[in-house]
């Protein structure tokens, strides 16, 4: 009789468990919640990965015409719209820099931190720097005024002109960056001002070396804050075509003051090529680069492959201004309608994408 009594006791204990513990194995999961409207999703829905998290988007919200410039999710309620037509969702609006006053304070913070971390070596003889925030993105697109002579740095640019015994410095920062990105951009543009004051008039620097030195200053600033996400992003960013690794290795070997001496006293156009750091970076997973803020593109009538960026680990395709890697997908507005675009594979001068499940090949230079 003991065994039946034990079975009866176990049954009574099981029936006393909370309802969720009695769900039969394999029962359907509750419907997901739309990340935009916060309502349960009934039927078909879309997904989008933001910061490593997969978010559900209901059909109605997916059809919304505007997207957050930072996270790229549709915006519906509580969003912020800037003067240049960019939208920021309620969550991201609290993380971005939209006022000129805040941008000036962050530039001053970056400048002070660089002065401190270098023992005063990274400072400007011309103390006055005019810092502005850029809202009119058409103006930014048409300017070609960076110190390196190329197209405008996407997140900011700087200009210096001789004035008396010094220089009149101007820095323009793109509004709508996160505070972390604004600090890094401020350090980068400060680097351009410092190079202008410290390079001998006849000294010519390779453009990628110039940009890498400025990125080195941004790296030192992020490292000072123990911001490992930002330091990893700077290492992986293809903006300097990998020369940032040479700058980091040179600084690790010679110290920051050694970099200062090299700028002021050397005659080479380029830094010595990296060896050790390159191997160390290749042995670690490449983090996803921070998506750069940029002007909203004009309405697209078709998909165009703008460029292919290749490294030993991956290939990044720029399609209609958006970055894609194999397997990544994004809802895009094409000819007035939203379509789900997924990158399937990369070829030598082309990529294969699927648009709403239908494959097509995009070739570089095709019109």
BALOBA-1460 file (C-alpha; in Angstrom, 3 decimals):
// residues 367
<rec num="1" residu="x" x="0.000" y="0.000" z="0.000"/>
<rec num="2" residu="x" x="2.923" y="2.358" z="0.432"/>
<rec num="3" residu="x" x="3.608" y="2.732" z="-3.302"/>
<rec num="4" residu="x" x="0.062" y="3.822" z="-4.269"/>
<rec num="5" residu="x" x="0.080" y="6.332" z="-1.395"/>
<rec num="6" residu="x" x="3.373" y="7.795" z="-2.648"/>
<rec num="7" residu="x" x="1.962" y="8.091" z="-6.174"/>
<rec num="8" residu="x" x="-1.152" y="9.826" z="-4.828"/>
<rec num="9" residu="x" x="0.983" y="12.289" z="-2.854"/>
<rec num="10" residu="x" x="3.086" y="13.057" z="-5.942"/>
<rec num="11" residu="x" x="-0.072" y="13.664" z="-8.010"/>
<rec num="12" residu="x" x="-1.506" y="16.034" z="-5.410"/>
<rec num="13" residu="x" x="1.804" y="17.928" z="-5.254"/>
<rec num="14" residu="x" x="1.918" y="18.250" z="-9.061"/>
<rec num="15" residu="x" x="-1.625" y="19.660" z="-9.255"/>
<rec num="16" residu="x" x="-0.646" y="22.290" z="-6.657"/>
<rec num="17" residu="x" x="2.112" y="23.714" z="-8.920"/>
<rec num="18" residu="x" x="1.545" y="27.130" z="-10.625"/>
<rec num="19" residu="x" x="-0.305" y="27.048" z="-13.954"/>
<rec num="20" residu="x" x="2.810" y="27.800" z="-16.061"/>
<rec num="21" residu="x" x="4.519" y="24.662" z="-14.677"/>
<rec num="22" residu="x" x="1.644" y="22.468" z="-15.920"/>
<rec num="23" residu="x" x="1.910" y="23.574" z="-19.556"/>
<rec num="24" residu="x" x="2.321" y="20.477" z="-21.704"/>
<rec num="25" residu="x" x="5.645" y="20.087" z="-23.483"/>
<rec num="26" residu="x" x="5.620" y="21.732" z="-26.890"/>
<rec num="27" residu="x" x="2.681" y="24.095" z="-26.197"/>
<rec num="28" residu="x" x="2.675" y="27.202" z="-28.438"/>
<rec num="29" residu="x" x="4.574" y="30.232" z="-27.147"/>
<rec num="30" residu="x" x="2.652" y="33.461" z="-26.550"/>
<rec num="31" residu="x" x="2.615" y="35.861" z="-29.519"/>
<rec num="32" residu="x" x="5.548" y="38.308" z="-29.660"/>
<rec num="33" residu="x" x="5.103" y="41.967" z="-28.838"/>
<rec num="34" residu="x" x="5.759" y="44.598" z="-31.487"/>
<rec num="35" residu="x" x="8.755" y="46.681" z="-30.413"/>
<rec num="36" residu="x" x="7.194" y="49.821" z="-31.948"/>
<rec num="37" residu="x" x="3.565" y="49.852" z="-30.779"/>
<rec num="38" residu="x" x="4.010" y="47.422" z="-27.831"/>
<rec num="39" residu="x" x="0.946" y="45.398" z="-28.895"/>
<rec num="40" residu="x" x="0.846" y="41.598" z="-29.232"/>
<rec num="41" residu="x" x="1.465" y="40.546" z="-32.823"/>
<rec num="42" residu="x" x="-1.286" y="38.555" z="-34.493"/>
<rec num="43" residu="x" x="-0.305" y="36.711" z="-37.642"/>
<rec num="44" residu="x" x="2.599" y="37.735" z="-39.875"/>
<rec num="45" residu="x" x="5.332" y="39.983" z="-38.519"/>
<rec num="46" residu="x" x="8.824" y="41.222" z="-39.407"/>
<rec num="47" residu="x" x="12.025" y="40.977" z="-37.384"/>
<rec num="48" residu="x" x="14.991" y="43.311" z="-37.109"/>
<rec num="49" residu="x" x="18.154" y="42.887" z="-35.044"/>
<rec num="50" residu="x" x="19.261" y="45.936" z="-33.038"/>
<rec num="51" residu="x" x="22.250" y="45.700" z="-30.705"/>
<rec num="52" residu="x" x="22.262" y="41.913" z="-30.904"/>
<rec num="53" residu="x" x="18.570" y="41.655" z="-29.920"/>
<rec num="54" residu="x" x="15.918" y="40.389" z="-32.353"/>
<rec num="55" residu="x" x="12.828" y="42.600" z="-32.349"/>
<rec num="56" residu="x" x="9.367" y="41.806" z="-33.711"/>
<rec num="57" residu="x" x="7.603" y="44.448" z="-35.821"/>
<rec num="58" residu="x" x="3.943" y="44.105" z="-36.722"/>
<rec num="59" residu="x" x="2.796" y="44.597" z="-40.315"/>
<rec num="60" residu="x" x="1.166" y="47.958" z="-39.559"/>
<rec num="61" residu="x" x="4.307" y="49.407" z="-37.934"/>
<rec num="62" residu="x" x="6.574" y="47.975" z="-40.647"/>
<rec num="63" residu="x" x="4.591" y="50.035" z="-43.161"/>
<rec num="64" residu="x" x="5.279" y="53.309" z="-41.298"/>
<rec num="65" residu="x" x="7.121" y="55.738" z="-43.608"/>
<rec num="66" residu="x" x="9.812" y="56.956" z="-41.190"/>
<rec num="67" residu="x" x="12.688" y="55.184" z="-39.419"/>
<rec num="68" residu="x" x="14.897" y="56.123" z="-36.497"/>
<rec num="69" residu="x" x="18.215" y="57.441" z="-37.834"/>
<rec num="70" residu="x" x="20.063" y="55.581" z="-35.072"/>
<rec num="71" residu="x" x="18.454" y="52.143" z="-34.591"/>
<rec num="72" residu="x" x="16.602" y="52.055" z="-37.962"/>
<rec num="73" residu="x" x="13.356" y="50.855" z="-36.340"/>
<rec num="74" residu="x" x="10.080" y="52.464" z="-37.485"/>
<rec num="75" residu="x" x="8.977" y="55.485" z="-35.455"/>
<rec num="76" residu="x" x="5.386" y="56.001" z="-34.393"/>
<rec num="77" residu="x" x="4.834" y="57.888" z="-31.117"/>
<rec num="78" residu="x" x="7.036" y="60.092" z="-28.957"/>
<rec num="79" residu="x" x="9.719" y="60.506" z="-31.619"/>
<rec num="80" residu="x" x="11.932" y="63.557" z="-32.239"/>
<rec num="81" residu="x" x="12.382" y="65.083" z="-35.694"/>
<rec num="82" residu="x" x="15.411" y="67.281" z="-36.450"/>
<rec num="83" residu="x" x="15.518" y="70.315" z="-38.718"/>
<rec num="84" residu="x" x="17.179" y="68.297" z="-41.479"/>
<rec num="85" residu="x" x="14.418" y="65.678" z="-41.548"/>
<rec num="86" residu="x" x="15.932" y="62.882" z="-39.441"/>
<rec num="87" residu="x" x="13.778" y="60.970" z="-36.960"/>
<rec num="88" residu="x" x="14.821" y="59.528" z="-33.585"/>
<rec num="89" residu="x" x="12.639" y="57.102" z="-31.665"/>
<rec num="90" residu="x" x="11.650" y="57.882" z="-28.087"/>
<rec num="91" residu="x" x="14.389" y="55.650" z="-26.656"/>
<rec num="92" residu="x" x="17.239" y="56.951" z="-28.818"/>
<rec num="93" residu="x" x="16.217" y="60.607" z="-28.602"/>
<rec num="94" residu="x" x="17.485" y="60.600" z="-25.006"/>
<rec num="95" residu="x" x="20.886" y="59.239" z="-26.081"/>
<rec num="96" residu="x" x="21.774" y="61.616" z="-28.916"/>
<rec num="97" residu="x" x="23.287" y="65.088" z="-28.998"/>
<rec num="98" residu="x" x="20.976" y="67.590" z="-30.645"/>
<rec num="99" residu="x" x="21.951" y="70.906" z="-29.049"/>
<rec num="100" residu="x" x="24.971" y="73.014" z="-29.891"/>
<rec num="101" residu="x" x="25.579" y="73.744" z="-26.220"/>
<rec num="102" residu="x" x="25.945" y="70.039" z="-25.354"/>
<rec num="103" residu="x" x="28.203" y="69.455" z="-28.381"/>
<rec num="104" residu="x" x="30.507" y="72.286" z="-27.274"/>
<rec num="105" residu="x" x="30.727" y="70.850" z="-23.767"/>
<rec num="106" residu="x" x="31.629" y="67.409" z="-25.133"/>
<rec num="107" residu="x" x="34.299" y="68.885" z="-27.418"/>
<rec num="108" residu="x" x="35.753" y="70.757" z="-24.439"/>
<rec num="109" residu="x" x="35.710" y="67.498" z="-22.428"/>
<rec num="110" residu="x" x="37.533" y="65.623" z="-25.203"/>
<rec num="111" residu="x" x="40.117" y="68.396" z="-25.519"/>
<rec num="112" residu="x" x="40.742" y="68.488" z="-21.764"/>
<rec num="113" residu="x" x="41.035" y="64.719" z="-21.472"/>
<rec num="114" residu="x" x="43.542" y="64.550" z="-24.354"/>
<rec num="115" residu="x" x="45.589" y="67.306" z="-22.738"/>
<rec num="116" residu="x" x="45.645" y="65.368" z="-19.465"/>
<rec num="117" residu="x" x="46.400" y="61.931" z="-20.933"/>
<rec num="118" residu="x" x="49.340" y="63.393" z="-22.903"/>
<rec num="119" residu="x" x="50.789" y="65.420" z="-20.032"/>
<rec num="120" residu="x" x="49.959" y="68.660" z="-21.865"/>
<rec num="121" residu="x" x="51.582" y="67.678" z="-25.189"/>
<rec num="122" residu="x" x="48.232" y="67.496" z="-26.994"/>
<rec num="123" residu="x" x="47.027" y="71.050" z="-26.740"/>
<rec num="124" residu="x" x="46.514" y="73.937" z="-29.097"/>
<rec num="125" residu="x" x="48.468" y="77.174" z="-29.158"/>
<rec num="126" residu="x" x="45.350" y="78.888" z="-30.486"/>
<rec num="127" residu="x" x="42.965" y="78.472" z="-27.581"/>
<rec num="128" residu="x" x="39.778" y="79.602" z="-29.302"/>
<rec num="129" residu="x" x="37.908" y="76.890" z="-31.247"/>
<rec num="130" residu="x" x="34.532" y="77.671" z="-32.766"/>
<rec num="131" residu="x" x="32.353" y="74.542" z="-32.410"/>
<rec num="132" residu="x" x="29.087" y="74.308" z="-34.325"/>
<rec num="133" residu="x" x="26.418" y="71.647" z="-34.800"/>
<rec num="134" residu="x" x="25.341" y="70.828" z="-38.338"/>
<rec num="135" residu="x" x="21.657" y="70.377" z="-39.107"/>
<rec num="136" residu="x" x="21.575" y="71.318" z="-42.785"/>
<rec num="137" residu="x" x="22.846" y="68.078" z="-44.299"/>
<rec num="138" residu="x" x="22.624" y="69.316" z="-47.898"/>
<rec num="139" residu="x" x="25.311" y="71.850" z="-46.969"/>
<rec num="140" residu="x" x="27.425" y="69.048" z="-45.532"/>
<rec num="141" residu="x" x="27.042" y="66.884" z="-48.628"/>
<rec num="142" residu="x" x="28.261" y="69.588" z="-50.959"/>
<rec num="143" residu="x" x="31.269" y="70.654" z="-48.927"/>
<rec num="144" residu="x" x="34.762" y="69.296" z="-49.579"/>
<rec num="145" residu="x" x="36.767" y="70.937" z="-46.841"/>
<rec num="146" residu="x" x="38.427" y="68.290" z="-44.693"/>
<rec num="147" residu="x" x="42.079" y="68.676" z="-43.882"/>
<rec num="148" residu="x" x="42.838" y="65.434" z="-45.727"/>
<rec num="149" residu="x" x="41.440" y="66.803" z="-48.979"/>
<rec num="150" residu="x" x="38.809" y="64.079" z="-49.422"/>
<rec num="151" residu="x" x="35.073" y="63.967" z="-48.908"/>
<rec num="152" residu="x" x="33.715" y="65.263" z="-45.617"/>
<rec num="153" residu="x" x="34.168" y="62.960" z="-42.620"/>
<rec num="154" residu="x" x="30.619" y="61.728" z="-42.131"/>
<rec num="155" residu="x" x="30.282" y="62.715" z="-38.491"/>
<rec num="156" residu="x" x="32.151" y="66.009" z="-38.525"/>
<rec num="157" residu="x" x="34.816" y="68.114" z="-40.163"/>
<rec num="158" residu="x" x="37.287" y="70.831" z="-39.243"/>
<rec num="159" residu="x" x="38.750" y="73.912" z="-40.891"/>
<rec num="160" residu="x" x="41.761" y="76.011" z="-39.905"/>
<rec num="161" residu="x" x="43.021" y="79.222" z="-41.450"/>
<rec num="162" residu="x" x="46.100" y="81.299" z="-40.515"/>
<rec num="163" residu="x" x="45.339" y="84.266" z="-38.298"/>
<rec num="164" residu="x" x="48.156" y="86.422" z="-36.957"/>
<rec num="165" residu="x" x="50.739" y="84.173" z="-35.309"/>
<rec num="166" residu="x" x="48.269" y="81.302" z="-34.964"/>
<rec num="167" residu="x" x="45.147" y="79.849" z="-36.509"/>
<rec num="168" residu="x" x="41.415" y="80.374" z="-36.433"/>
<rec num="169" residu="x" x="39.975" y="76.902" z="-35.805"/>
<rec num="170" residu="x" x="36.450" y="75.740" z="-36.624"/>
<rec num="171" residu="x" x="34.879" y="72.360" z="-35.899"/>
<rec num="172" residu="x" x="31.478" y="71.236" z="-37.170"/>
<rec num="173" residu="x" x="29.833" y="68.194" z="-35.566"/>
<rec num="174" residu="x" x="26.864" y="66.370" z="-37.056"/>
<rec num="175" residu="x" x="23.862" y="66.468" z="-34.767"/>
<rec num="176" residu="x" x="22.131" y="63.264" z="-33.772"/>
<rec num="177" residu="x" x="25.216" y="61.271" z="-32.761"/>
<rec num="178" residu="x" x="25.308" y="59.457" z="-29.453"/>
<rec num="179" residu="x" x="27.353" y="61.118" z="-26.728"/>
<rec num="180" residu="x" x="30.003" y="58.409" z="-27.106"/>
<rec num="181" residu="x" x="30.240" y="59.006" z="-30.858"/>
<rec num="182" residu="x" x="30.329" y="62.791" z="-30.326"/>
<rec num="183" residu="x" x="33.282" y="62.435" z="-27.945"/>
<rec num="184" residu="x" x="35.152" y="60.273" z="-30.461"/>
<rec num="185" residu="x" x="34.369" y="62.645" z="-33.325"/>
<rec num="186" residu="x" x="35.467" y="65.597" z="-31.181"/>
<rec num="187" residu="x" x="38.800" y="63.882" z="-30.434"/>
<rec num="188" residu="x" x="39.241" y="63.053" z="-34.132"/>
<rec num="189" residu="x" x="38.580" y="66.612" z="-35.285"/>
<rec num="190" residu="x" x="40.757" y="68.002" z="-32.485"/>
<rec num="191" residu="x" x="43.502" y="65.822" z="-33.973"/>
<rec num="192" residu="x" x="43.180" y="67.627" z="-37.304"/>
<rec num="193" residu="x" x="43.545" y="70.992" z="-35.558"/>
<rec num="194" residu="x" x="46.577" y="69.776" z="-33.593"/>
<rec num="195" residu="x" x="48.253" y="68.384" z="-36.718"/>
<rec num="196" residu="x" x="47.735" y="71.705" z="-38.501"/>
<rec num="197" residu="x" x="49.570" y="73.501" z="-35.704"/>
<rec num="198" residu="x" x="52.380" y="70.951" z="-35.251"/>
<rec num="199" residu="x" x="53.348" y="69.730" z="-38.720"/>
<rec num="200" residu="x" x="56.156" y="71.654" z="-40.407"/>
<rec num="201" residu="x" x="54.879" y="73.670" z="-43.391"/>
<rec num="202" residu="x" x="56.777" y="71.479" z="-45.882"/>
<rec num="203" residu="x" x="55.804" y="68.174" z="-44.207"/>
<rec num="204" residu="x" x="53.360" y="66.069" z="-46.194"/>
<rec num="205" residu="x" x="51.465" y="63.237" z="-44.552"/>
<rec num="206" residu="x" x="49.807" y="60.373" z="-46.381"/>
<rec num="207" residu="x" x="46.019" y="61.034" z="-46.091"/>
<rec num="208" residu="x" x="45.336" y="57.667" z="-44.404"/>
<rec num="209" residu="x" x="48.183" y="58.297" z="-41.948"/>
<rec num="210" residu="x" x="46.708" y="61.689" z="-41.099"/>
<rec num="211" residu="x" x="43.297" y="60.168" z="-40.453"/>
<rec num="212" residu="x" x="44.822" y="57.277" z="-38.471"/>
<rec num="213" residu="x" x="46.606" y="59.697" z="-36.129"/>
<rec num="214" residu="x" x="43.298" y="61.447" z="-35.483"/>
<rec num="215" residu="x" x="41.638" y="58.077" z="-34.848"/>
<rec num="216" residu="x" x="44.479" y="57.254" z="-32.444"/>
<rec num="217" residu="x" x="43.495" y="60.291" z="-30.371"/>
<rec num="218" residu="x" x="39.877" y="59.081" z="-30.343"/>
<rec num="219" residu="x" x="41.116" y="55.619" z="-29.294"/>
<rec num="220" residu="x" x="43.139" y="57.067" z="-26.388"/>
<rec num="221" residu="x" x="40.081" y="58.984" z="-25.237"/>
<rec num="222" residu="x" x="37.864" y="55.866" z="-25.333"/>
<rec num="223" residu="x" x="40.531" y="53.795" z="-23.550"/>
<rec num="224" residu="x" x="40.686" y="56.424" z="-20.813"/>
<rec num="225" residu="x" x="36.936" y="55.890" z="-20.263"/>
<rec num="226" residu="x" x="37.388" y="52.081" z="-20.364"/>
<rec num="227" residu="x" x="34.955" y="52.035" z="-23.288"/>
<rec num="228" residu="x" x="35.921" y="48.696" z="-24.833"/>
<rec num="229" residu="x" x="33.072" y="48.812" z="-27.366"/>
<rec num="230" residu="x" x="34.384" y="52.076" z="-28.786"/>
<rec num="231" residu="x" x="38.034" y="50.999" z="-28.840"/>
<rec num="232" residu="x" x="37.034" y="47.802" z="-30.676"/>
<rec num="233" residu="x" x="34.986" y="49.825" z="-33.168"/>
<rec num="234" residu="x" x="37.891" y="52.155" z="-33.903"/>
<rec num="235" residu="x" x="40.210" y="49.209" z="-34.530"/>
<rec num="236" residu="x" x="37.735" y="47.556" z="-36.908"/>
<rec num="237" residu="x" x="36.615" y="50.704" z="-38.728"/>
<rec num="238" residu="x" x="37.825" y="50.566" z="-42.380"/>
<rec num="239" residu="x" x="37.901" y="54.380" z="-42.549"/>
<rec num="240" residu="x" x="41.735" y="54.558" z="-42.435"/>
<rec num="241" residu="x" x="42.202" y="51.433" z="-44.609"/>
<rec num="242" residu="x" x="43.846" y="49.684" z="-41.653"/>
<rec num="243" residu="x" x="46.479" y="52.347" z="-40.930"/>
<rec num="244" residu="x" x="44.946" y="52.822" z="-37.465"/>
<rec num="245" residu="x" x="46.611" y="49.497" z="-36.558"/>
<rec num="246" residu="x" x="50.005" y="50.953" z="-37.486"/>
<rec num="247" residu="x" x="49.286" y="54.008" z="-35.355"/>
<rec num="248" residu="x" x="48.255" y="51.869" z="-32.375"/>
<rec num="249" residu="x" x="51.349" y="49.692" z="-32.646"/>
<rec num="250" residu="x" x="53.614" y="52.728" z="-33.033"/>
<rec num="251" residu="x" x="52.074" y="54.359" z="-29.942"/>
<rec num="252" residu="x" x="52.362" y="51.112" z="-27.939"/>
<rec num="253" residu="x" x="56.066" y="50.934" z="-28.800"/>
<rec num="254" residu="x" x="57.057" y="54.607" z="-28.657"/>
<rec num="255" residu="x" x="54.389" y="56.031" z="-26.268"/>
<rec num="256" residu="x" x="52.051" y="58.906" z="-26.997"/>
<rec num="257" residu="x" x="54.922" y="61.367" z="-26.543"/>
<rec num="258" residu="x" x="56.841" y="59.374" z="-29.155"/>
<rec num="259" residu="x" x="53.946" y="59.951" z="-31.569"/>
<rec num="260" residu="x" x="54.109" y="63.665" z="-30.783"/>
<rec num="261" residu="x" x="57.850" y="63.731" z="-31.523"/>
<rec num="262" residu="x" x="57.327" y="61.806" z="-34.776"/>
<rec num="263" residu="x" x="54.766" y="64.359" z="-35.952"/>
<rec num="264" residu="x" x="56.920" y="67.344" z="-35.044"/>
<rec num="265" residu="x" x="60.388" y="66.100" z="-36.029"/>
<rec num="266" residu="x" x="60.197" y="63.240" z="-38.549"/>
<rec num="267" residu="x" x="59.993" y="63.598" z="-42.336"/>
<rec num="268" residu="x" x="58.259" y="60.337" z="-43.371"/>
<rec num="269" residu="x" x="54.842" y="60.489" z="-44.976"/>
<rec num="270" residu="x" x="53.701" y="57.197" z="-43.430"/>
<rec num="271" residu="x" x="53.988" y="55.396" z="-40.107"/>
<rec num="272" residu="x" x="55.827" y="52.054" z="-40.002"/>
<rec num="273" residu="x" x="53.517" y="49.203" z="-41.030"/>
<rec num="274" residu="x" x="51.871" y="47.290" z="-38.177"/>
<rec num="275" residu="x" x="52.920" y="43.721" z="-37.388"/>
<rec num="276" residu="x" x="52.067" y="42.541" z="-33.871"/>
<rec num="277" residu="x" x="48.751" y="44.347" z="-33.479"/>
<rec num="278" residu="x" x="47.599" y="43.170" z="-36.895"/>
<rec num="279" residu="x" x="48.137" y="39.554" z="-35.873"/>
<rec num="280" residu="x" x="46.385" y="40.090" z="-32.540"/>
<rec num="281" residu="x" x="43.344" y="41.675" z="-34.188"/>
<rec num="282" residu="x" x="43.134" y="38.912" z="-36.788"/>
<rec num="283" residu="x" x="43.003" y="36.313" z="-34.010"/>
<rec num="284" residu="x" x="39.944" y="37.895" z="-32.344"/>
<rec num="285" residu="x" x="36.369" y="38.171" z="-33.654"/>
<rec num="286" residu="x" x="35.756" y="41.415" z="-35.535"/>
<rec num="287" residu="x" x="33.023" y="43.407" z="-33.777"/>
<rec num="288" residu="x" x="30.170" y="44.910" z="-35.724"/>
<rec num="289" residu="x" x="31.177" y="48.475" z="-36.632"/>
<rec num="290" residu="x" x="29.092" y="51.297" z="-35.271"/>
<rec num="291" residu="x" x="26.641" y="52.386" z="-37.921"/>
<rec num="292" residu="x" x="27.588" y="55.882" z="-38.975"/>
<rec num="293" residu="x" x="24.963" y="58.594" z="-39.061"/>
<rec num="294" residu="x" x="24.558" y="60.080" z="-42.484"/>
<rec num="295" residu="x" x="22.138" y="62.233" z="-44.458"/>
<rec num="296" residu="x" x="18.871" y="60.557" z="-45.419"/>
<rec num="297" residu="x" x="19.269" y="59.450" z="-49.056"/>
<rec num="298" residu="x" x="16.836" y="60.619" z="-51.741"/>
<rec num="299" residu="x" x="13.914" y="58.257" z="-52.374"/>
<rec num="300" residu="x" x="15.307" y="55.176" z="-54.137"/>
<rec num="301" residu="x" x="13.651" y="53.806" z="-57.260"/>
<rec num="302" residu="x" x="15.832" y="50.682" z="-57.404"/>
<rec num="303" residu="x" x="18.654" y="48.880" z="-55.589"/>
<rec num="304" residu="x" x="22.208" y="49.932" z="-56.452"/>
<rec num="305" residu="x" x="25.467" y="48.371" z="-55.245"/>
<rec num="306" residu="x" x="27.621" y="51.392" z="-54.335"/>
<rec num="307" residu="x" x="30.754" y="49.643" z="-53.033"/>
<rec num="308" residu="x" x="32.273" y="46.394" z="-51.716"/>
<rec num="309" residu="x" x="34.605" y="46.501" z="-48.697"/>
<rec num="310" residu="x" x="36.649" y="43.326" z="-48.172"/>
<rec num="311" residu="x" x="38.757" y="42.156" z="-45.236"/>
<rec num="312" residu="x" x="40.221" y="38.755" z="-44.406"/>
<rec num="313" residu="x" x="37.143" y="38.000" z="-42.287"/>
<rec num="314" residu="x" x="34.181" y="39.445" z="-44.154"/>
<rec num="315" residu="x" x="32.772" y="41.432" z="-47.057"/>
<rec num="316" residu="x" x="30.608" y="44.506" z="-46.526"/>
<rec num="317" residu="x" x="28.370" y="45.675" z="-49.365"/>
<rec num="318" residu="x" x="26.964" y="49.212" z="-49.437"/>
<rec num="319" residu="x" x="23.544" y="49.082" z="-51.119"/>
<rec num="320" residu="x" x="21.610" y="52.345" z="-51.417"/>
<rec num="321" residu="x" x="23.725" y="53.758" z="-48.585"/>
<rec num="322" residu="x" x="23.070" y="50.833" z="-46.212"/>
<rec num="323" residu="x" x="25.711" y="48.297" z="-45.103"/>
<rec num="324" residu="x" x="25.024" y="44.612" z="-45.666"/>
<rec num="325" residu="x" x="26.940" y="41.448" z="-44.851"/>
<rec num="326" residu="x" x="26.039" y="37.917" z="-45.861"/>
<rec num="327" residu="x" x="22.809" y="36.947" z="-44.106"/>
<rec num="328" residu="x" x="21.902" y="40.471" z="-42.963"/>
<rec num="329" residu="x" x="18.523" y="41.858" z="-43.975"/>
<rec num="330" residu="x" x="16.810" y="45.219" z="-43.779"/>
<rec num="331" residu="x" x="13.422" y="46.637" z="-44.677"/>
<rec num="332" residu="x" x="14.053" y="49.289" z="-47.343"/>
<rec num="333" residu="x" x="11.852" y="51.842" z="-49.093"/>
<rec num="334" residu="x" x="12.112" y="51.257" z="-52.871"/>
<rec num="335" residu="x" x="9.952" y="53.131" z="-55.366"/>
<rec num="336" residu="x" x="7.582" y="54.193" z="-52.600"/>
<rec num="337" residu="x" x="7.044" y="50.694" z="-51.133"/>
<rec num="338" residu="x" x="8.773" y="48.758" z="-48.368"/>
<rec num="339" residu="x" x="10.604" y="45.554" z="-49.295"/>
<rec num="340" residu="x" x="12.622" y="43.102" z="-47.213"/>
<rec num="341" residu="x" x="16.150" y="42.991" z="-48.684"/>
<rec num="342" residu="x" x="18.559" y="40.226" z="-47.663"/>
<rec num="343" residu="x" x="22.159" y="39.768" z="-48.805"/>
<rec num="344" residu="x" x="22.699" y="36.154" z="-49.864"/>
<rec num="345" residu="x" x="26.304" y="36.104" z="-51.117"/>
<rec num="346" residu="x" x="29.153" y="38.276" z="-52.368"/>
<rec num="347" residu="x" x="30.900" y="37.788" z="-55.703"/>
<rec num="348" residu="x" x="33.984" y="39.461" z="-57.154"/>
<rec num="349" residu="x" x="32.239" y="42.638" z="-58.371"/>
<rec num="350" residu="x" x="28.652" y="41.881" z="-57.450"/>
<rec num="351" residu="x" x="26.350" y="40.618" z="-54.719"/>
<rec num="352" residu="x" x="23.288" y="38.373" z="-54.800"/>
<rec num="353" residu="x" x="20.347" y="39.695" z="-52.780"/>
<rec num="354" residu="x" x="16.790" y="38.535" z="-52.285"/>
<rec num="355" residu="x" x="13.989" y="41.094" z="-52.370"/>
<rec num="356" residu="x" x="10.882" y="39.725" z="-50.672"/>
<rec num="357" residu="x" x="12.331" y="36.260" z="-51.341"/>
<rec num="358" residu="x" x="13.114" y="36.826" z="-55.034"/>
<rec num="359" residu="x" x="16.847" y="36.707" z="-55.838"/>
<rec num="360" residu="x" x="18.618" y="39.221" z="-58.040"/>
<rec num="361" residu="x" x="22.241" y="40.174" z="-58.749"/>
<rec num="362" residu="x" x="23.550" y="43.703" z="-58.167"/>
<rec num="363" residu="x" x="26.761" y="44.671" z="-59.958"/>
<rec num="364" residu="x" x="29.186" y="47.484" z="-59.184"/>
<rec num="365" residu="x" x="28.782" y="50.403" z="-61.557"/>
<rec num="366" residu="x" x="25.483" y="49.167" z="-63.004"/>
<rec num="367" residu="x" x="23.008" y="51.924" z="-63.797"/>
